[in-house]
Amino acid sequence: MKNKFKSPSIKDIAKEAGVVISTVSNVINKTRFVKPETRNKVLKAIKKLNYRPNIIARGLRTKSTRAIGVIVPDISSPFFSQVIRGMEEVARNRGYTLILGCTFYDVEEEERQMNVLIDQFIDGLIFFCGFNNYDHIKKINERKVPVVVIDREVNDPKIPSVLINNALAMEMAVDYLCSFGHKEIGYLTFSFKEQGTVRKRYTGYCNGLKKNKIQYNPKFVIIDESIRLREIEGTYTVVKKFLEKGYVPTAFITIADFLAYGLIKALKEEGYKIPSDISVVGFDNIVFSNFVDPPLTTVKQPKKLMGSKAMSLLLDIVEGKKIKNKNIVLPTQIVERESVGPPPRKDF
C-alpha cells in the first residue's frame, strides 16, 4: 500500500526548482555559495512542497543531528518541567532540539530508552536523578557519547554533572527549624536505598540533628516507597495512618514540596494548625508552594538554572569546547513563607 504520508525528497525539490540535486543540498546544508536568485527558487520549492530534511539521514552524513536526548524519571513532576524549561531555552538558542523520554524510576527502562536514543543518532544525553546503578551511563561515557547527569549522585568525577549539595541543603533545613526552638523534628521521604540523591538528603537530616544536639527518634521518621510516584495522595494516606499512633513531632521536613502538600492536608483534617501546632518545611520550591495554605517554607533548588547549566555543559562537550569545570554544584537557600513558627508550649 502506498504511504500517504510520504515526504518529498531532495530530488522532488530539485525538479520543482529546476536545478540539480547538488544545488539543493548546498542550499539546505549551506556548504557552498549559491546565487541569491537560485537560492530563492530552492527555498520557494521547499516551502511549497513542505520539505523537511531527514534528520537521521543527515546525521549519518554529518555525524550530527542537532538533537539532544533527555531522560527524566517522572514527566508529570513540576520540578522536572522547570529544569527542562532551562534546558530547552539553551538548546533552542544554540540550534538544538530535545527528545524526551520518561522512565518512572525504572533503571531497565532508562537503559532501554538510552539505547533507543543513541540509535537515533542524538548528539548527546542528559540523565536526570535516578537509581544508584549507573553502569550503563559510565559505558556510554567511556564510548565518548557526550553525557551529563543532573541532580544525580554517581560518585564518578569523569561523568559531567550538575547538582546541589543535597546533604548540606537538608542540614540547613534542620538548622532553620532549630533556630525557632524545635527539638522534635520529623522527616518524610520515600525509600533511599537505591537512590543517592535521596540518601544524601536523609544524611543531611541526621547530620543536622547531631549538629544541634538532638537525639534521632525513629518514631518521627516516615520512609515509605508507596509515595514515590503518588507524592500528594500517597503522603496523605501514609500520614493519616502515622497520626493514629499518637506521637507527633513539632515540625516536619519533607523530601519534596509535593509530599508537604499531602502532609499538610492530613494534619489539618486531624485538627492540627500550621504552624502553631506543627511546622512544615518542604524541598524544591516549586511554583505551587506559594499558593498552598499556608504558603510553604521550603528549600529552593535553582531548577531552571540547573537545566540551563546542564545543557550548556553538554553542548560545549558536543561542540568540542574546552571545559573548565565539568562537575558543577549549585547553591540552595531557604525560602521563608508561613508554614514555620515556634514549637507549641507544653503544659506541665
C-alpha positions in Angstrom: 0.0 0.0 0.0 1.3 3.4 -0.9 2.3 5.5 2.1 0.1 8.6 2.0 2.5 10.3 4.5 5.5 10.1 2.2 7.6 13.2 2.4 9.0 15.0 -0.6 12.6 14.2 -1.3 15.6 16.4 -2.2 15.0 15.1 -5.8 11.5 16.5 -5.8 12.8 19.9 -4.6 15.3 20.0 -7.4 12.7 19.1 -10.0 10.3 21.8 -8.7 13.0 24.5 -8.6 14.6 23.5 -11.9 18.0 22.9 -10.5 20.3 19.9 -9.9 20.2 17.9 -6.7 23.7 19.2 -5.6 22.4 22.8 -5.6 19.5 21.9 -3.3 21.9 20.1 -1.0 24.2 23.2 -0.9 21.3 25.5 0.0 20.0 23.2 2.8 23.4 22.4 4.3 25.0 25.8 3.5 28.0 24.0 2.2 28.7 26.1 -0.9 27.8 29.5 -2.2 24.6 29.6 -4.3 23.4 32.7 -6.2 20.6 34.5 -4.4 18.2 34.1 -7.3 18.8 30.3 -7.4 18.7 30.0 -3.7 15.4 31.8 -3.6 14.0 29.3 -6.1 15.1 26.4 -4.0 13.6 27.9 -0.8 10.3 28.6 -2.5 10.2 25.0 -3.7 11.0 23.7 -0.2 8.1 25.8 1.2 5.7 24.8 -1.5 6.3 21.1 -1.0 6.7 21.4 2.8 10.0 19.6 2.7 11.6 18.5 5.9 15.2 17.1 6.0 15.6 13.5 7.1 17.4 14.1 10.4 18.7 10.6 10.7 20.0 10.5 7.2 21.6 13.9 7.7 23.1 12.6 10.9 24.8 9.7 9.0 26.4 12.2 6.6 27.3 15.0 9.0 27.7 13.0 12.3 25.3 15.4 13.9 21.5 15.5 14.2 21.5 18.6 16.5 19.2 16.6 18.8 19.7 16.0 22.5 18.2 13.1 24.4 16.8 13.9 27.9 15.8 11.0 30.2 13.6 12.0 33.1 12.1 9.8 35.8 8.7 11.5 36.1 7.4 13.7 33.3 4.4 14.9 35.5 6.6 16.5 38.1 6.7 20.3 38.1 10.2 20.2 39.4 11.4 18.4 36.3 9.4 20.6 34.0 11.1 23.7 35.3 14.6 22.1 34.8 13.6 21.1 31.3 12.5 24.6 30.6 16.0 25.8 31.4 17.4 23.1 29.0 15.1 24.0 26.2 15.9 27.7 26.2 19.7 27.0 25.9 19.1 24.2 23.3 16.9 26.4 21.2 19.2 29.4 21.3 22.1 27.1 20.1 20.1 25.4 17.4 19.4 22.1 19.0 16.2 20.1 19.7 15.2 18.0 22.7 13.9 14.4 22.6 12.3 13.4 25.9 12.0 10.0 27.5 10.3 9.1 30.8 11.3 6.1 32.9 9.1 6.3 36.1 12.2 5.4 38.1 12.8 2.1 36.3 16.5 1.6 35.7 15.9 -1.1 33.0 13.6 1.3 31.2 16.2 4.0 31.5 18.8 1.8 29.8 16.3 0.8 27.1 15.5 4.4 26.3 19.2 5.4 26.3 19.9 2.8 23.6 16.9 3.9 21.6 18.0 7.5 21.6 21.6 6.5 20.7 20.2 4.6 17.8 18.5 7.8 16.6 22.0 9.4 16.3 21.4 12.0 19.0 24.4 14.3 19.7 24.3 13.8 23.5 22.3 12.7 26.5 21.2 14.2 29.8 20.1 11.9 32.6 18.0 13.2 35.5 18.1 11.8 39.0 17.6 8.1 39.2 18.9 5.0 41.0 22.4 4.3 42.0 23.0 1.9 39.2 24.8 3.9 36.5 27.0 1.3 34.8 25.1 2.0 31.5 25.9 5.7 31.8 29.5 5.0 32.5 29.8 2.7 29.5 28.5 5.3 27.0 30.6 8.0 28.6 33.7 5.8 28.0 32.5 5.3 24.4 32.7 9.1 24.1 29.0 9.7 23.8 28.6 13.2 25.3 26.6 12.8 28.5 25.7 14.9 31.6 23.9 13.8 34.7 21.7 16.2 36.6 20.6 16.0 40.3 22.1 12.6 40.5 24.9 11.3 42.7 27.1 9.0 40.6 30.4 9.1 42.5 32.4 9.3 39.3 34.1 12.7 38.6 34.7 11.5 35.0 31.0 11.8 34.3 30.0 15.5 33.9 27.3 16.6 36.3 25.2 19.4 37.6 23.6 19.1 41.1 23.3 20.6 44.5 24.8 19.6 47.8 21.8 17.6 49.0 23.2 16.8 52.4 24.1 20.4 53.2 20.7 21.6 51.9 18.8 19.3 54.2 21.1 20.1 57.1 20.3 23.8 56.5 16.6 23.0 56.8 17.2 21.4 60.2 19.2 24.4 61.3 16.4 26.6 60.3 13.8 24.8 62.4 16.2 24.7 65.3 16.5 28.5 65.1 12.8 28.6 66.1 13.4 26.3 69.0 12.3 22.9 67.6 13.7 19.8 69.2 11.3 17.2 67.8 11.8 17.3 64.0 10.2 14.6 61.9 11.3 13.6 58.4 9.2 12.3 55.5 10.7 10.5 52.5 10.4 7.7 50.1 13.0 4.9 50.1 16.6 6.0 49.5 18.3 2.6 49.5 18.9 2.7 45.7 18.9 6.5 45.1 22.0 8.5 46.2 20.3 11.9 46.0 17.6 10.9 48.4 20.0 9.2 50.7 22.2 12.3 50.9 19.2 14.3 52.0 18.5 11.8 54.7 22.2 12.0 55.7 21.9 15.8 55.9 18.8 15.5 58.1 20.7 13.2 60.5 23.8 15.4 60.4 21.6 18.4 61.2 20.1 16.7 64.3 23.6 15.7 65.5 24.9 19.2 64.9 22.1 20.7 67.0 22.5 18.0 69.8 19.1 16.5 69.0 18.6 12.7 69.6 17.5 10.9 66.5 14.0 9.5 67.0 12.9 6.8 64.6 9.2 7.3 65.7 9.4 10.7 63.9 10.7 9.4 60.6 8.4 8.2 57.8 10.1 6.2 55.0 7.6 4.8 52.5 8.2 3.7 48.9 4.5 4.0 48.0 4.7 7.8 47.9 7.4 7.9 45.1 5.0 8.2 42.2 1.9 9.3 44.2 3.5 12.1 46.1 0.5 14.0 47.3 -2.1 11.3 47.6 0.3 8.7 48.8 1.7 11.0 51.5 -1.8 11.9 52.6 -2.7 8.3 53.2 0.6 7.4 54.9 0.4 10.4 57.3 -3.2 9.6 58.2 -2.0 6.2 59.4 1.0 7.7 61.1 -1.2 10.1 63.1 -3.2 7.2 64.5 -0.1 6.2 66.6 -0.4 9.3 68.6 3.2 10.6 68.7 3.7 13.7 66.5 6.8 15.9 66.3 6.6 19.7 66.5 8.0 20.0 63.0 8.3 18.0 59.8 10.8 18.2 56.8 9.7 16.6 53.6 12.0 15.5 50.8 9.8 17.3 48.2 7.2 20.0 48.2 4.5 17.7 46.9 5.0 15.5 50.0 4.5 18.6 52.1 1.1 19.2 50.4 -0.2 15.7 51.3 1.2 16.1 54.8 -0.5 19.5 55.4 -3.8 18.2 54.2 -3.7 15.2 56.5 -2.6 17.3 59.5 -5.3 19.9 59.0 -8.0 17.2 58.7 -6.9 15.9 62.1 -7.3 19.3 63.7 -3.6 20.4 63.7 -2.9 24.1 62.9 0.1 25.0 60.8 2.4 26.4 62.0 1.1 27.0 65.6 0.8 23.2 66.3 3.2 21.8 63.7 5.7 23.5 61.4 6.4 22.1 57.9 9.4 22.6 55.6 9.4 21.4 52.0 12.1 20.9 49.4 12.3 22.2 45.8 10.3 25.4 45.9 8.0 24.5 43.0 5.6 27.2 41.9 2.5 25.9 43.7 4.3 26.2 47.1 3.5 29.9 47.3 -0.3 29.2 46.9 -1.0 26.4 49.3 -2.5 27.2 52.8 -0.4 28.2 54.5 2.3 29.2 51.9 5.1 26.7 52.2 8.5 27.4 53.6 10.9 25.3 51.6 14.5 24.7 50.4 14.9 26.2 47.0 16.7 24.4 44.3 17.7 26.6 41.3 15.7 24.4 38.9 15.8 26.5 35.7 19.5 27.3 36.3 20.2 23.6 36.8 18.7 22.9 33.4 20.5 25.7 31.6 23.8 24.8 33.2 23.5 21.1 32.3 22.5 21.9 28.7 25.3 24.4 28.2 27.8 22.0 29.6 26.6 19.2 27.4 26.6 21.3 24.2 30.1 22.6 25.0 31.2 19.0 25.2 29.4 18.1 21.9 31.0 21.1 20.1 34.5 20.2 21.4 34.9 23.3 23.5 37.4 23.4 26.4 35.6 22.6 29.7 36.9 24.3 32.8 34.5 22.6 35.3 32.5 19.6 34.4 31.2 18.9 37.9 29.0 21.9 38.8 27.5 22.3 42.3 24.8 24.9 42.6 23.7 26.8 45.7 20.4 26.3 47.6 18.6 28.6 50.0 15.6 28.6 52.4 12.5 30.4 51.1 10.7 31.7 54.1 6.9 31.8 53.9 4.2 31.0 56.5 4.4 27.2 57.4 7.1 27.5 60.2 6.8 29.0 63.6 8.0 28.3 67.2 7.0 24.9 68.7 3.8 24.9 70.8 4.2 25.4 74.5 3.7 22.2 76.5 1.6 22.3 79.6 3.1 20.5 82.6 
